[in-house]
Amino acid sequence: MLSTAPTWSMTLRDASGSSAIIRGTLLPGTTASAGLAAVATLAGAIQDLSDAIIERRSVSFSQVAETIDAAGPTPANVTGVILFQTSEEFARFIMRIPGFKPDKTETTGCFAGERINLLDDDVVNLIDFLVAEPWVEPWGLSLTAAEAGYVREES
Amino acid sequence: MAFVNAPTAVGTIVFRDASGSVAKLQIHIPFGTLAVAALAAMDALRTALLALSDCTVISTSVTYSEVDNAPPAANAGSRVEEKGTFVWRLANGLTTSFQIPAIKDSVLTTSGAVDRTNALIIALDTAVTGAGAIFAGRDGSDITALFAAYQKFRASTPNMLPKDR
């Protein structure tokens, strides 16, 4: 994977409720904190020039594949859905894996081919990886265990 | 009005299948995670996911966002279709640009050019090109000077049309 230059963006909203995004690029090697600080300064200057209101600003760091490997036969809309428990009793996190391999599902029982085999070595490897640091759900709760997994076709 | 960190940084992995269709997976990382560490973790996650997916991965990214938790109302009559286009010269001789939506008429000349003597425009120029500024073109080349600036309008999308028309 090849790193690209970090990018910044700001979302503005006008009096009619319509929104627009400004995007730009930062120097390579910029850290997240330095990038956010620079964007905050720029946002101050831009807000003075716009009648719309800045509602959100962000910094992104990306990597792209230098060569694109050939894909297998499963379409991207065949999704493996894994439900994770979190550090809070009633909060859950759902992970969706596109192009889920059919040989990672259970082969016996009434949900054969639909339920993910949570004992498959590669599935166990992923689950163990996700319940370790640093992964969290959208509000910052740690992932603790996989509760269920199934395959569905997204429309 | 105050900008606050989103609860987490968002990691995105873009997959592509054999037909060329694209799908994305999102995962979350504590906001304080350094970008270098976050990207390394995303790369390791990519490897674990590729064992379960027939798709190939074309990119990974991590985004850190701040949101205004009490945004004020926009100025009456503001429309994002009215843009201030700012074209910047890069150190490698090429240019890059961005557009400021709902540009204020007070920073424009009668011809529709941006008034570069306006103090607010000078402040923007300083923020982008001044000492210590870290803004660049898409290829990573440093932005060195303001090259051109003018008013420009874009067509309204159906969602931008007045809701009470």
HADDOCK unambig.tbl for C-alpha pairs under 7 A between the chains (distance, minus, plus):
assign (segid A and resid 5 and name CA) (segid B and resid 138 and name CA) 6.93 0.50 0.50
assign (segid A and resid 5 and name CA) (segid B and resid 139 and name CA) 6.99 0.50 0.50
assign (segid A and resid 5 and name CA) (segid B and resid 140 and name CA) 5.64 0.50 0.50
assign (segid A and resid 13 and name CA) (segid B and resid 74 and name CA) 7.00 0.50 0.50
assign (segid A and resid 14 and name CA) (segid B and resid 74 and name CA) 5.35 0.50 0.50
assign (segid A and resid 14 and name CA) (segid B and resid 78 and name CA) 5.29 0.50 0.50
assign (segid A and resid 14 and name CA) (segid B and resid 79 and name CA) 5.47 0.50 0.50
assign (segid A and resid 14 and name CA) (segid B and resid 80 and name CA) 6.01 0.50 0.50
assign (segid A and resid 15 and name CA) (segid B and resid 74 and name CA) 4.92 0.50 0.50
assign (segid A and resid 15 and name CA) (segid B and resid 75 and name CA) 6.12 0.50 0.50
assign (segid A and resid 15 and name CA) (segid B and resid 76 and name CA) 5.60 0.50 0.50
assign (segid A and resid 15 and name CA) (segid B and resid 77 and name CA) 6.09 0.50 0.50
assign (segid A and resid 15 and name CA) (segid B and resid 78 and name CA) 5.33 0.50 0.50
assign (segid A and resid 15 and name CA) (segid B and resid 79 and name CA) 6.79 0.50 0.50
assign (segid A and resid 16 and name CA) (segid B and resid 79 and name CA) 7.00 0.50 0.50
assign (segid A and resid 16 and name CA) (segid B and resid 162 and name CA) 6.80 0.50 0.50
assign (segid A and resid 18 and name CA) (segid B and resid 80 and name CA) 6.78 0.50 0.50
assign (segid A and resid 18 and name CA) (segid B and resid 160 and name CA) 5.44 0.50 0.50
assign (segid A and resid 19 and name CA) (segid B and resid 80 and name CA) 6.65 0.50 0.50
assign (segid A and resid 20 and name CA) (segid B and resid 80 and name CA) 6.24 0.50 0.50
assign (segid A and resid 20 and name CA) (segid B and resid 101 and name CA) 6.61 0.50 0.50
assign (segid A and resid 22 and name CA) (segid B and resid 98 and name CA) 6.37 0.50 0.50
assign (segid A and resid 22 and name CA) (segid B and resid 99 and name CA) 6.27 0.50 0.50
assign (segid A and resid 22 and name CA) (segid B and resid 100 and name CA) 6.60 0.50 0.50
assign (segid A and resid 23 and name CA) (segid B and resid 98 and name CA) 6.55 0.50 0.50
assign (segid A and resid 24 and name CA) (segid B and resid 98 and name CA) 6.78 0.50 0.50
assign (segid A and resid 25 and name CA) (segid B and resid 135 and name CA) 5.94 0.50 0.50
assign (segid A and resid 25 and name CA) (segid B and resid 136 and name CA) 5.14 0.50 0.50
assign (segid A and resid 25 and name CA) (segid B and resid 137 and name CA) 5.67 0.50 0.50
assign (segid A and resid 25 and name CA) (segid B and resid 138 and name CA) 5.69 0.50 0.50
assign (segid A and resid 26 and name CA) (segid B and resid 134 and name CA) 5.66 0.50 0.50
assign (segid A and resid 26 and name CA) (segid B and resid 135 and name CA) 4.41 0.50 0.50
assign (segid A and resid 26 and name CA) (segid B and resid 136 and name CA) 4.89 0.50 0.50
assign (segid A and resid 26 and name CA) (segid B and resid 140 and name CA) 6.92 0.50 0.50
assign (segid A and resid 27 and name CA) (segid B and resid 134 and name CA) 5.40 0.50 0.50
assign (segid A and resid 27 and name CA) (segid B and resid 135 and name CA) 5.81 0.50 0.50
assign (segid A and resid 27 and name CA) (segid B and resid 136 and name CA) 5.30 0.50 0.50
assign (segid A and resid 27 and name CA) (segid B and resid 140 and name CA) 5.40 0.50 0.50
assign (segid A and resid 27 and name CA) (segid B and resid 142 and name CA) 6.68 0.50 0.50
assign (segid A and resid 28 and name CA) (segid B and resid 140 and name CA) 6.00 0.50 0.50
assign (segid A and resid 31 and name CA) (segid B and resid 35 and name CA) 6.53 0.50 0.50
assign (segid A and resid 32 and name CA) (segid B and resid 34 and name CA) 6.85 0.50 0.50
assign (segid A and resid 32 and name CA) (segid B and resid 35 and name CA) 5.97 0.50 0.50
assign (segid A and resid 41 and name CA) (segid B and resid 127 and name CA) 6.89 0.50 0.50
assign (segid A and resid 42 and name CA) (segid B and resid 127 and name CA) 5.75 0.50 0.50
assign (segid A and resid 45 and name CA) (segid B and resid 123 and name CA) 6.27 0.50 0.50
assign (segid A and resid 45 and name CA) (segid B and resid 124 and name CA) 5.15 0.50 0.50
assign (segid A and resid 46 and name CA) (segid B and resid 124 and name CA) 6.77 0.50 0.50
assign (segid A and resid 48 and name CA) (segid B and resid 120 and name CA) 6.75 0.50 0.50
assign (segid A and resid 49 and name CA) (segid B and resid 103 and name CA) 5.87 0.50 0.50
assign (segid A and resid 49 and name CA) (segid B and resid 104 and name CA) 5.60 0.50 0.50
assign (segid A and resid 49 and name CA) (segid B and resid 120 and name CA) 6.84 0.50 0.50
assign (segid A and resid 50 and name CA) (segid B and resid 100 and name CA) 6.84 0.50 0.50
assign (segid A and resid 50 and name CA) (segid B and resid 101 and name CA) 6.54 0.50 0.50
assign (segid A and resid 50 and name CA) (segid B and resid 102 and name CA) 5.30 0.50 0.50
assign (segid A and resid 50 and name CA) (segid B and resid 103 and name CA) 4.55 0.50 0.50
assign (segid A and resid 50 and name CA) (segid B and resid 104 and name CA) 5.27 0.50 0.50
assign (segid A and resid 51 and name CA) (segid B and resid 74 and name CA) 6.14 0.50 0.50
assign (segid A and resid 51 and name CA) (segid B and resid 75 and name CA) 5.16 0.50 0.50
assign (segid A and resid 51 and name CA) (segid B and resid 78 and name CA) 5.46 0.50 0.50
assign (segid A and resid 51 and name CA) (segid B and resid 102 and name CA) 5.39 0.50 0.50
assign (segid A and resid 51 and name CA) (segid B and resid 103 and name CA) 6.33 0.50 0.50
assign (segid A and resid 51 and name CA) (segid B and resid 104 and name CA) 5.89 0.50 0.50
assign (segid A and resid 52 and name CA) (segid B and resid 74 and name CA) 4.96 0.50 0.50
assign (segid A and resid 52 and name CA) (segid B and resid 75 and name CA) 6.42 0.50 0.50
assign (segid A and resid 52 and name CA) (segid B and resid 78 and name CA) 6.06 0.50 0.50
assign (segid A and resid 52 and name CA) (segid B and resid 101 and name CA) 6.97 0.50 0.50
assign (segid A and resid 52 and name CA) (segid B and resid 102 and name CA) 5.69 0.50 0.50
assign (segid A and resid 53 and name CA) (segid B and resid 74 and name CA) 5.34 0.50 0.50
assign (segid A and resid 55 and name CA) (segid B and resid 67 and name CA) 5.84 0.50 0.50
assign (segid A and resid 55 and name CA) (segid B and resid 68 and name CA) 5.24 0.50 0.50
assign (segid A and resid 55 and name CA) (segid B and resid 71 and name CA) 6.34 0.50 0.50
assign (segid A and resid 56 and name CA) (segid B and resid 66 and name CA) 5.76 0.50 0.50
assign (segid A and resid 56 and name CA) (segid B and resid 67 and name CA) 4.39 0.50 0.50
assign (segid A and resid 56 and name CA) (segid B and resid 68 and name CA) 6.24 0.50 0.50
assign (segid A and resid 57 and name CA) (segid B and resid 65 and name CA) 5.79 0.50 0.50
assign (segid A and resid 57 and name CA) (segid B and resid 66 and name CA) 5.43 0.50 0.50
assign (segid A and resid 57 and name CA) (segid B and resid 67 and name CA) 6.51 0.50 0.50
assign (segid A and resid 58 and name CA) (segid B and resid 63 and name CA) 6.68 0.50 0.50
assign (segid A and resid 58 and name CA) (segid B and resid 64 and name CA) 5.46 0.50 0.50
assign (segid A and resid 58 and name CA) (segid B and resid 65 and name CA) 4.11 0.50 0.50
assign (segid A and resid 58 and name CA) (segid B and resid 66 and name CA) 6.08 0.50 0.50
assign (segid A and resid 59 and name CA) (segid B and resid 63 and name CA) 5.67 0.50 0.50
assign (segid A and resid 59 and name CA) (segid B and resid 64 and name CA) 5.34 0.50 0.50
assign (segid A and resid 59 and name CA) (segid B and resid 65 and name CA) 6.55 0.50 0.50
assign (segid A and resid 60 and name CA) (segid B and resid 61 and name CA) 6.71 0.50 0.50
assign (segid A and resid 60 and name CA) (segid B and resid 62 and name CA) 5.56 0.50 0.50
assign (segid A and resid 60 and name CA) (segid B and resid 63 and name CA) 4.17 0.50 0.50
assign (segid A and resid 60 and name CA) (segid B and resid 64 and name CA) 6.29 0.50 0.50
assign (segid A and resid 61 and name CA) (segid B and resid 61 and name CA) 5.39 0.50 0.50
assign (segid A and resid 61 and name CA) (segid B and resid 62 and name CA) 5.27 0.50 0.50
assign (segid A and resid 61 and name CA) (segid B and resid 63 and name CA) 6.42 0.50 0.50
assign (segid A and resid 62 and name CA) (segid B and resid 60 and name CA) 5.67 0.50 0.50
assign (segid A and resid 62 and name CA) (segid B and resid 61 and name CA) 4.04 0.50 0.50
assign (segid A and resid 62 and name CA) (segid B and resid 62 and name CA) 6.48 0.50 0.50
assign (segid A and resid 63 and name CA) (segid B and resid 59 and name CA) 5.56 0.50 0.50
assign (segid A and resid 63 and name CA) (segid B and resid 60 and name CA) 5.30 0.50 0.50
assign (segid A and resid 63 and name CA) (segid B and resid 61 and name CA) 6.18 0.50 0.50
assign (segid A and resid 64 and name CA) (segid B and resid 58 and name CA) 5.84 0.50 0.50
assign (segid A and resid 64 and name CA) (segid B and resid 59 and name CA) 4.23 0.50 0.50
assign (segid A and resid 64 and name CA) (segid B and resid 60 and name CA) 6.51 0.50 0.50
assign (segid A and resid 65 and name CA) (segid B and resid 58 and name CA) 5.13 0.50 0.50
assign (segid A and resid 65 and name CA) (segid B and resid 59 and name CA) 5.84 0.50 0.50
assign (segid A and resid 68 and name CA) (segid B and resid 58 and name CA) 6.47 0.50 0.50
assign (segid A and resid 69 and name CA) (segid B and resid 56 and name CA) 6.06 0.50 0.50
assign (segid A and resid 70 and name CA) (segid B and resid 56 and name CA) 6.69 0.50 0.50
assign (segid A and resid 71 and name CA) (segid B and resid 17 and name CA) 5.45 0.50 0.50
assign (segid A and resid 71 and name CA) (segid B and resid 18 and name CA) 4.92 0.50 0.50
assign (segid A and resid 71 and name CA) (segid B and resid 54 and name CA) 5.73 0.50 0.50
assign (segid A and resid 71 and name CA) (segid B and resid 55 and name CA) 4.88 0.50 0.50
assign (segid A and resid 71 and name CA) (segid B and resid 56 and name CA) 5.21 0.50 0.50
assign (segid A and resid 72 and name CA) (segid B and resid 18 and name CA) 6.29 0.50 0.50
assign (segid A and resid 72 and name CA) (segid B and resid 54 and name CA) 4.38 0.50 0.50
assign (segid A and resid 72 and name CA) (segid B and resid 55 and name CA) 6.07 0.50 0.50
assign (segid A and resid 73 and name CA) (segid B and resid 18 and name CA) 6.45 0.50 0.50
assign (segid A and resid 73 and name CA) (segid B and resid 54 and name CA) 6.41 0.50 0.50
assign (segid A and resid 74 and name CA) (segid B and resid 54 and name CA) 5.60 0.50 0.50
assign (segid A and resid 75 and name CA) (segid B and resid 17 and name CA) 5.72 0.50 0.50
assign (segid A and resid 76 and name CA) (segid B and resid 16 and name CA) 6.72 0.50 0.50
assign (segid A and resid 76 and name CA) (segid B and resid 17 and name CA) 5.37 0.50 0.50
assign (segid A and resid 76 and name CA) (segid B and resid 21 and name CA) 6.55 0.50 0.50
assign (segid A and resid 76 and name CA) (segid B and resid 22 and name CA) 6.76 0.50 0.50
assign (segid A and resid 76 and name CA) (segid B and resid 23 and name CA) 6.15 0.50 0.50
assign (segid A and resid 76 and name CA) (segid B and resid 55 and name CA) 6.57 0.50 0.50
assign (segid A and resid 96 and name CA) (segid B and resid 25 and name CA) 6.19 0.50 0.50
assign (segid A and resid 97 and name CA) (segid B and resid 25 and name CA) 6.40 0.50 0.50
assign (segid A and resid 97 and name CA) (segid B and resid 53 and name CA) 7.00 0.50 0.50
assign (segid A and resid 98 and name CA) (segid B and resid 23 and name CA) 6.33 0.50 0.50
assign (segid A and resid 98 and name CA) (segid B and resid 53 and name CA) 6.54 0.50 0.50
assign (segid A and resid 99 and name CA) (segid B and resid 53 and name CA) 5.04 0.50 0.50
assign (segid A and resid 99 and name CA) (segid B and resid 54 and name CA) 5.27 0.50 0.50
assign (segid A and resid 99 and name CA) (segid B and resid 55 and name CA) 5.44 0.50 0.50
assign (segid A and resid 100 and name CA) (segid B and resid 52 and name CA) 5.86 0.50 0.50
assign (segid A and resid 100 and name CA) (segid B and resid 53 and name CA) 4.49 0.50 0.50
assign (segid A and resid 100 and name CA) (segid B and resid 54 and name CA) 6.33 0.50 0.50
assign (segid A and resid 101 and name CA) (segid B and resid 52 and name CA) 5.60 0.50 0.50
assign (segid A and resid 101 and name CA) (segid B and resid 53 and name CA) 5.21 0.50 0.50
assign (segid A and resid 101 and name CA) (segid B and resid 54 and name CA) 5.83 0.50 0.50
assign (segid A and resid 122 and name CA) (segid B and resid 51 and name CA) 6.24 0.50 0.50
assign (segid A and resid 122 and name CA) (segid B and resid 52 and name CA) 6.77 0.50 0.50
assign (segid A and resid 126 and name CA) (segid B and resid 48 and name CA) 5.60 0.50 0.50
assign (segid A and resid 126 and name CA) (segid B and resid 49 and name CA) 6.92 0.50 0.50
assign (segid A and resid 134 and name CA) (segid B and resid 29 and name CA) 5.90 0.50 0.50
assign (segid A and resid 134 and name CA) (segid B and resid 30 and name CA) 6.80 0.50 0.50
assign (segid A and resid 135 and name CA) (segid B and resid 28 and name CA) 5.92 0.50 0.50
assign (segid A and resid 135 and name CA) (segid B and resid 29 and name CA) 5.10 0.50 0.50
assign (segid A and resid 136 and name CA) (segid B and resid 28 and name CA) 5.25 0.50 0.50
assign (segid A and resid 136 and name CA) (segid B and resid 29 and name CA) 5.54 0.50 0.50
assign (segid A and resid 136 and name CA) (segid B and resid 30 and name CA) 6.77 0.50 0.50
assign (segid A and resid 137 and name CA) (segid B and resid 28 and name CA) 5.64 0.50 0.50
assign (segid A and resid 138 and name CA) (segid B and resid 7 and name CA) 6.83 0.50 0.50
assign (segid A and resid 138 and name CA) (segid B and resid 8 and name CA) 6.07 0.50 0.50
assign (segid A and resid 138 and name CA) (segid B and resid 28 and name CA) 5.80 0.50 0.50
assign (segid A and resid 139 and name CA) (segid B and resid 7 and name CA) 5.32 0.50 0.50
assign (segid A and resid 139 and name CA) (segid B and resid 8 and name CA) 6.45 0.50 0.50
assign (segid A and resid 140 and name CA) (segid B and resid 7 and name CA) 6.06 0.50 0.50
assign (segid A and resid 140 and name CA) (segid B and resid 8 and name CA) 5.91 0.50 0.50
assign (segid A and resid 140 and name CA) (segid B and resid 30 and name CA) 6.13 0.50 0.50
